[in-house]
Amino acid sequence: MSETIKVSERAGGKYTNEVRSSRHLLLADEPAEFGSADLGPTPYEYLCAGLGACTSITMRMYADRKGWPVENISVDVSHNKEIHGDGIKRDVFTRVISMEGDLDEAQRARMIEIANKCPVHRTLEAGADVITKSA
């Protein structure tokens, strides 16, 4: 089982939250135009960050295992809600992946395949169950 992340309101802005893991302390918030203090990324920005970080880490592990000359990987992630042809609004995450290094086209294509295997990508594509309990 993974580590439990504790999220609790804190002083700062109307929606400011402290996000605590066993090793890190972060803030989450909403922008000033929503009435808060903009002291940290929004929850959707954290979701984008999780997808981008997982993508980059997964790709780096693969490149290192293969001994490929990848100098840098960067992932830009954006999120939108779009209405599909069936009229249902869905969350859409768009990744733009940049790879620096002397890779041929086949290696670059394989790295994109590997990006699609990152665990967070797979979770988002498959969906997840959320269990809510009262303490």
MARKEVO-566869 format. One record per residue: chain; y, x, z of N, C-alpha, C, O, CB in turn; residue in one letter. Coordinates in steps of 0.02 Angstrom, whole numbers, always signed. Glycine has a CB too. Example, Ala and Ser with C-alpha at 12.3 -4.5 7.8 and 13.67 -1.06 7.14 Angstrom:
// MARKEVO-566869
NODE   ch      n_y      n_x      n_z     ca_y     ca_x     ca_z      c_y      c_x      c_z      o_y      o_x      o_z     cb_y     cb_x     cb_z   aa
NODE    A     -284     +660     +390     -225     +615     +390     -165     +660     +390     -166     +712     +423     -224     +565     +452    A
NODE    A     -112     +642     +354      -53     +684     +357       +2     +645     +394      +57     +670     +402      -30     +704     +286    S
// end
This chain:
// MARKEVO-566869
NODE   ch      n_y      n_x      n_z     ca_y     ca_x     ca_z      c_y      c_x      c_z      o_y      o_x      o_z     cb_y     cb_x     cb_z   aa
NODE    A      -59      +42       +0       +0       +0       +0      +62      +44       +0      +63      +97      +31       +0      -48      +61    M
NODE    A     +113      +23      -35     +174      +63      -39     +217      +55      +23     +205      +11      +65     +214      +44     -101    S
NODE    A     +265      +97      +28     +312      +96      +84     +353      +32      +83     +370       +7      +29     +358     +158      +82    E
NODE    A     +369       +6     +141     +414      -51     +147     +486      -28     +145     +504      +19     +181     +399      -91     +211    T
NODE    A     +525      -60     +103     +597      -46      +99     +633      -99     +140     +620     -159     +131     +622      -46      +25    I
NODE    A     +677      -78     +185     +713     -125     +228     +783     -134     +199     +820      -86     +188     +717     -100     +302    K
NODE    A     +802     -196     +187     +868     -213     +161     +901     -260     +211     +873     -310     +231     +863     -247      +90    V
NODE    A     +962     -242     +231     +998     -284     +278    +1073     -281     +264    +1100     -231     +240     +984     -263     +351    S
NODE    A    +1106     -337     +280    +1179     -339     +271    +1212     -287     +315    +1187     -269     +368    +1206     -409     +286    E
NODE    A    +1270     -264     +291    +1308     -217     +330    +1382     -227     +316    +1400     -260     +267    +1287     -144     +316    R
NODE    A    +1423     -199     +358    +1495     -204     +348    +1515     -168     +284    +1481     -121     +262    +1534     -174     +408    A
NODE    A    +1568     -190     +254    +1593     -159     +193    +1622     -210     +147    +1683     -212     +136    +1537     -121     +157    G
NODE    A    +1580     -253     +121    +1602     -307      +78    +1563     -369      +94    +1516     -367     +134    +1595     -288       +4    G
NODE    A    +1581     -423      +63    +1549     -488      +76    +1474     -485      +63    +1435     -518      +98    +1581     -542      +33    K
NODE    A    +1453     -446      +12    +1382     -443       -7    +1351     -374       +1    +1296     -362      -25    +1374     -465      -78    Y
NODE    A    +1383     -329      +37    +1358     -261      +44    +1294     -260      +85    +1290     -292     +138    +1411     -217      +77    T
NODE    A    +1245     -224      +61    +1181     -216      +95    +1163     -143     +101    +1180     -102      +59    +1125     -254      +58    N
NODE    A    +1129     -127     +155    +1101      -61     +166    +1028      -64     +145     +991     -109     +164    +1109      -38     +241    E
NODE    A    +1008      -15     +104     +940      -12      +79     +910      +52     +108     +933     +107      +93     +937      -12       +0    V
NODE    A     +859      +44     +150     +832     +102     +186     +757     +110     +172     +718      +63     +180     +844      +95     +261    R
NODE    A     +740     +171     +152     +669     +190     +148     +658     +238     +206     +703     +251     +246     +650     +222      +78    S
NODE    A     +598     +265     +211     +585     +312     +265     +625     +377     +257     +636     +413     +305     +510     +329     +269    S
NODE    A     +647     +391     +196     +681     +455     +182     +751     +449     +154     +787     +499     +150     +640     +494     +135    R
NODE    A     +772     +388     +135     +836     +381     +100     +874     +320     +124     +846     +271     +146     +824     +377      +24    H
NODE    A     +941     +325     +118     +985     +270     +134    +1030     +259      +74    +1065     +305      +51    +1027     +285     +199    L
NODE    A    +1029     +199      +47    +1069     +180      -11    +1109     +117       +5    +1095      +84      +55    +1025     +170      -74    L
NODE    A    +1158     +102      -36    +1194      +39      -29    +1183       -2      -93    +1177      +26     -147    +1269      +52      -17    L
NODE    A    +1181      -67      -85    +1181     -113     -141    +1239     -161     -128    +1255     -177      -71    +1112     -151     -147    A
NODE    A    +1270     -184     -182    +1328     -226     -174    +1340     -265     -239    +1303     -259     -287    +1391     -185     -156    D
NODE    A    +1391     -305     -238    +1415     -340     -297    +1486     -315     -311    +1520     -291     -265    +1413     -418     -288    E
NODE    A    +1509     -321     -372    +1576     -298     -389    +1631     -338     -355    +1619     -393     -329    +1586     -301     -464    P
NODE    A    +1691     -310     -355    +1749     -342     -324    +1763     -410     -354    +1784     -456     -319    +1810     -297     -331    A
NODE    A    +1750     -419     -419    +1764     -484     -450    +1719     -540     -424    +1732     -599     -435    +1757     -478     -525    E
NODE    A    +1665     -520     -388    +1622     -570     -356    +1638     -575     -281    +1602     -609     -245    +1549     -551     -365    F
NODE    A    +1691     -543     -259    +1713     -549     -191    +1686     -498     -143    +1692     -506      -82    +1696     -615     -166    G
NODE    A    +1655     -445     -167    +1629     -394     -123    +1667     -329     -133    +1720     -328     -164    +1553     -383     -134    S
NODE    A    +1640     -274     -108    +1677     -211     -107    +1653     -160     -160    +1682     -107     -166    +1672     -179      -40    A
NODE    A    +1601     -177     -198    +1575     -132     -250    +1557      -63     -222    +1575      -12     -251    +1627     -125     -307    D
NODE    A    +1522      -63     -164    +1505       +0     -131    +1439      +30     -155    +1419      +84     -132    +1501      -12      -56    L
NODE    A    +1405       -4     -200    +1342      +21     -226    +1322      -18     -288    +1355      -67     -305    +1287      +19     -173    G
NODE    A    +1269       +4     -320    +1244      -33     -378    +1223     -104     -360    +1207     -118     -302    +1185       +5     -410    P
NODE    A    +1224     -147     -410    +1200     -216     -400    +1123     -214     -400    +1093     -165     -422    +1227     -264     -456    T
NODE    A    +1092     -268     -377    +1019     -270     -379     +991     -261     -450     +940     -226     -458     +994     -336     -352    P
NODE    A    +1022     -290     -501     +998     -280     -569    +1008     -208     -592     +968     -182     -631    +1033     -328     -617    Y
NODE    A    +1061     -176     -570    +1071     -105     -586    +1016      -62     -555     +992      -14     -586    +1140      -80     -562    E
NODE    A     +995      -79     -494     +938      -44     -463     +874      -56     -502     +833      -11     -510     +929      -66     -390    Y
NODE    A     +864     -117     -527     +805     -131     -567     +806      -90     -631     +755      -62     -651     +802     -206     -584    L
NODE    A     +864      -85     -664     +871      -43     -723     +858      +30     -705     +825      +66     -743     +941      -51     -754    C
NODE    A     +884      +52     -649     +874     +122     -627     +801     +136     -615     +776     +189     -633     +915     +136     -563    A
NODE    A     +765      +89     -585     +694      +98     -573     +655     +105     -638     +611     +147     -643     +667      +40     -533    G
NODE    A     +672      +63     -687     +639      +68     -752     +655     +134     -787     +611     +166     -814     +659       +9     -797    L
NODE    A     +718     +153     -785     +738     +216     -817     +707     +277     -785     +684     +323     -819     +813     +223     -816    G
NODE    A     +707     +278     -718     +679     +335     -682     +604     +339     -693     +577     +394     -705     +694     +330     -608    A
NODE    A     +570     +283     -690     +497     +283     -700     +480     +306     -771     +433     +343     -781     +468     +212     -687    C
NODE    A     +519     +283     -819     +509     +304     -889     +516     +379     -896     +472     +412     -924     +559     +268     -936    T
NODE    A     +570     +406     -871     +583     +478     -876     +529     +519     -840     +505     +568     -867     +651     +495     -847    S
NODE    A     +511     +498     -780     +461     +535     -741     +393     +533     -776     +359     +584     -780     +454     +505     -671    I
NODE    A     +374     +475     -802     +310     +469     -838     +309     +514     -899     +259     +548     -911     +298     +395     -858    T
NODE    A     +363     +514     -936     +368     +557     -996     +366     +631     -978     +333     +670    -1011     +432     +541    -1035    M
NODE    A     +402     +649     -924     +403     +720     -902     +333     +742     -882     +312     +797     -900     +453     +729     -844    R
NODE    A     +298     +701     -844     +230     +719     -823     +185     +731     -884     +147     +779     -885     +200     +664     -778    M
NODE    A     +191     +688     -933     +150     +695     -994     +169     +758    -1032     +125     +796    -1053     +158     +633    -1039    Y
NODE    A     +233     +770    -1043     +256     +829    -1080     +233     +893    -1044     +211     +940    -1077     +333     +829    -1087    A
NODE    A     +239     +894     -978     +217     +953     -940     +142     +964     -946     +119    +1020     -955     +237     +946     -866    D
NODE    A     +104     +910     -942      +31     +915     -948      +11     +941    -1017      -38     +979    -1023       -2     +846     -935    R
NODE    A      +47     +921    -1068      +33     +943    -1136      +63    +1011    -1152      +45    +1042    -1203      +59     +891    -1186    K
NODE    A     +108    +1035    -1111     +142    +1098    -1124     +192    +1094    -1180     +206    +1144    -1214      +91    +1152    -1139    G
NODE    A     +219    +1034    -1191     +267    +1024    -1245     +337    +1048    -1224     +355    +1042    -1165     +268     +950    -1267    W
NODE    A     +376    +1073    -1271     +441    +1102    -1255     +497    +1050    -1247     +545    +1050    -1285     +461    +1152    -1309    P
NODE    A     +489    +1006    -1199     +540     +956    -1186     +589     +985    -1135     +571    +1001    -1079     +508     +888    -1159    V
NODE    A     +652     +991    -1156     +703    +1021    -1112     +737     +970    -1068     +754     +985    -1011     +754    +1057    -1154    E
NODE    A     +746     +909    -1094     +780     +858    -1055     +761     +789    -1081     +753     +779    -1142     +857     +868    -1057    N
NODE    A     +753     +743    -1036     +740     +673    -1053     +794     +631    -1018     +806     +639     -958     +667     +650    -1031    I
NODE    A     +825     +587    -1055     +872     +540    -1024     +857     +470    -1050     +836     +460    -1107     +946     +559    -1039    S
NODE    A     +867     +421    -1007     +851     +352    -1023     +910     +308    -1003     +929     +305     -944     +785     +329     -987    V
NODE    A     +940     +275    -1051     +992     +225    -1038     +959     +157    -1038     +923     +139    -1085    +1050     +229    -1092    D
NODE    A     +970     +118     -986     +939      +52     -980     +994       +0     -970    +1038       +7     -928     +888      +50     -921    V
NODE    A     +989      -53    -1009    +1034     -110    -1000     +993     -173     -990     +934     -176    -1008    +1082     -118    -1061    S
NODE    A    +1024     -223     -961     +990     -287     -946    +1035     -344     -969    +1095     -345     -958     +975     -293     -869    H
NODE    A    +1003     -391    -1002    +1037     -453    -1023     +990     -511    -1013     +929     -502    -1008    +1061     -449    -1097    N
NODE    A    +1019     -570    -1010     +980     -631    -1012     +992     -661    -1081    +1050     -673    -1100     +999     -682     -953    K
NODE    A     +938     -673    -1118     +944     -699    -1186     +902     -762    -1194     +849     -769    -1163     +922     -646    -1237    E
NODE    A     +927     -807    -1234     +890     -868    -1248     +848     -855    -1311     +874     -836    -1363     +938     -930    -1259    I
NODE    A     +784     -864    -1304     +737     -852    -1360     +732     -915    -1403     +760     -967    -1386     +668     -832    -1333    H
NODE    A     +695     -909    -1458     +687     -964    -1505     +660    -1027    -1474     +673    -1082    -1499     +642     -942    -1560    G
NODE    A     +622    -1020    -1420     +594    -1079    -1387     +643    -1111    -1337     +626    -1159    -1303     +530    -1060    -1350    D
NODE    A     +705    -1084    -1334     +757    -1111    -1290     +753    -1087    -1218     +793    -1108    -1176     +753    -1184    -1291    G
NODE    A     +704    -1044    -1203     +696    -1018    -1135     +736     -954    -1126     +732     -908    -1167     +620    -1006    -1119    I
NODE    A     +774     -952    -1072     +813     -892    -1056     +767     -840    -1024     +730     -855     -977     +873     -908    -1009    K
NODE    A     +769     -780    -1050     +726     -726    -1025     +767     -664    -1010     +820     -652    -1039     +670     -709    -1075    R
NODE    A     +741     -624     -963     +771     -559     -949     +749     -511    -1002     +689     -508    -1019     +753     -534     -877    D
NODE    A     +796     -472    -1029     +781     -422    -1080     +809     -355    -1057     +869     -349    -1044     +809     -443    -1150    V
NODE    A     +766     -306    -1052     +786     -238    -1034     +782     -196    -1098     +730     -196    -1132     +741     -208     -977    F
NODE    A     +835     -160    -1113     +836     -117    -1172     +841      -45    -1149     +887      -27    -1111     +895     -136    -1220    T
NODE    A     +795       -3    -1172     +795      +68    -1156     +814     +108    -1218     +788      +94    -1273     +726      +91    -1128    R
NODE    A     +858     +155    -1210     +873     +204    -1262     +853     +272    -1234     +884     +296    -1186     +950     +202    -1285    V
NODE    A     +802     +302    -1263     +773     +363    -1237     +795     +422    -1280     +787     +421    -1341     +696     +359    -1234    I
NODE    A     +822     +474    -1248     +840     +536    -1282     +796     +592    -1257     +786     +600    -1197     +916     +552    -1272    S
NODE    A     +771     +631    -1304     +730     +689    -1286     +759     +751    -1320     +771     +752    -1380     +655     +679    -1309    M
NODE    A     +771     +802    -1279     +794     +866    -1306     +735     +914    -1305     +697     +916    -1257     +855     +895    -1266    E
NODE    A     +728     +952    -1358     +674    +1000    -1362     +646    +1003    -1432     +660     +959    -1473     +618     +983    -1312    G
NODE    A     +608    +1055    -1445     +581    +1067    -1512     +516    +1028    -1521     +461    +1057    -1521     +570    +1142    -1523    D
NODE    A     +522     +962    -1530     +463     +919    -1539     +460     +897    -1612     +512     +884    -1643     +466     +858    -1492    L
NODE    A     +400     +892    -1639     +394     +864    -1706     +393     +788    -1702     +392     +760    -1648     +330     +891    -1742    D
NODE    A     +393     +755    -1759     +396     +682    -1761     +336     +649    -1727     +343     +598    -1693     +402     +657    -1832    E
NODE    A     +277     +678    -1736     +217     +651    -1704     +222     +656    -1627     +203     +609    -1592     +154     +689    -1728    A
NODE    A     +248     +711    -1602     +256     +719    -1530     +308     +669    -1503     +298     +638    -1450     +278     +791    -1513    Q
NODE    A     +363     +661    -1539     +415     +613    -1518     +387     +542    -1516     +400     +504    -1469     +476     +617    -1566    R
NODE    A     +348     +525    -1567     +318     +458    -1569     +270     +449    -1510     +268     +396    -1480     +281     +448    -1636    A
NODE    A     +231     +500    -1495     +184     +496    -1439     +222     +489    -1373     +199     +452    -1329     +139     +558    -1437    R
NODE    A     +277     +523    -1366     +317     +518    -1304     +344     +446    -1295     +347     +422    -1239     +376     +568    -1306    M
NODE    A     +362     +413    -1349     +384     +343    -1344     +326     +299    -1324     +335     +253    -1284     +414     +320    -1411    I
NODE    A     +266     +312    -1351     +207     +274    -1329     +196     +283    -1254     +180     +235    -1219     +144     +297    -1367    E
NODE    A     +204     +345    -1230     +195     +359    -1159     +248     +323    -1117     +234     +299    -1063     +198     +436    -1146    I
NODE    A     +310     +320    -1143     +363     +284    -1108     +342     +212    -1094     +357     +184    -1041     +429     +285    -1149    A
NODE    A     +307     +182    -1142     +286     +113    -1134     +228     +104    -1086     +208      +48    -1071     +267      +85    -1201    N
NODE    A     +202     +160    -1060     +147     +157    -1011     +172     +168     -940     +132     +169     -893      +95     +209    -1029    K
NODE    A     +237     +177     -931     +261     +189     -862     +246     +128     -820     +250      +71     -844     +338     +205     -861    C
NODE    A     +228     +138     -756     +208      +83     -713     +260      +27     -705     +241      -32     -703     +191     +109     -646    P
NODE    A     +323      +44     -701     +374       -8     -693     +379      -49     -758     +386     -110     -755     +443      +23     -675    V
NODE    A     +375      -17     -815     +375      -53     -879     +317     -102     -881     +326     -161     -898     +370       -3     -939    H
NODE    A     +258      -79     -863     +199     -122     -863     +207     -181     -815     +187     -237     -830     +137      -82     -845    R
NODE    A     +236     -169     -757     +247     -222     -708     +295     -274     -736     +282     -334     -731     +275     -194     -642    T
NODE    A     +350     -252     -766     +398     -299     -794     +368     -340     -850     +379     -400     -855     +460     -262     -819    L
NODE    A     +329     -308     -893     +298     -343     -949     +245     -394     -925     +240     -448     -953     +266     -294     -997    E
NODE    A     +207     -376     -874     +153     -418     -850     +178     -475     -804     +146     -527     -798     +102     -377     -812    A
NODE    A     +235     -463     -774     +259     -510     -723     +228     -491     -656     +184     -449     -653     +240     -584     -742    G
NODE    A     +251     -522     -604     +226     -505     -538     +229     -566     -493     +268     -612     -506     +266     -446     -506    A
NODE    A     +189     -567     -442     +192     -619     -391     +238     -594     -335     +236     -535     -316     +120     -637     -363    D
NODE    A     +279     -638     -310     +322     -622     -252     +300     -667     -195     +304     -728     -202     +399     -630     -269    V
NODE    A     +279     -638     -141     +257     -675      -82     +312     -672      -30     +334     -617      -12     +190     -647      -53    I
NODE    A     +335     -728       -6     +389     -731      +42     +362     -758     +108     +330     -810     +109     +447     -774      +16    T
NODE    A     +377     -722     +162     +356     -742     +229     +417     -742     +275     +465     -705     +262     +300     -694     +257    K
NODE    A     +416     -781     +326     +470     -781     +376     +449     -738     +434     +391     -740     +456     +486     -854     +399    S
NODE    A     +495     -698     +459     +480     -654     +516     +493     -690     +582     +483     -661     +635     +521     -589     +513    A
// end
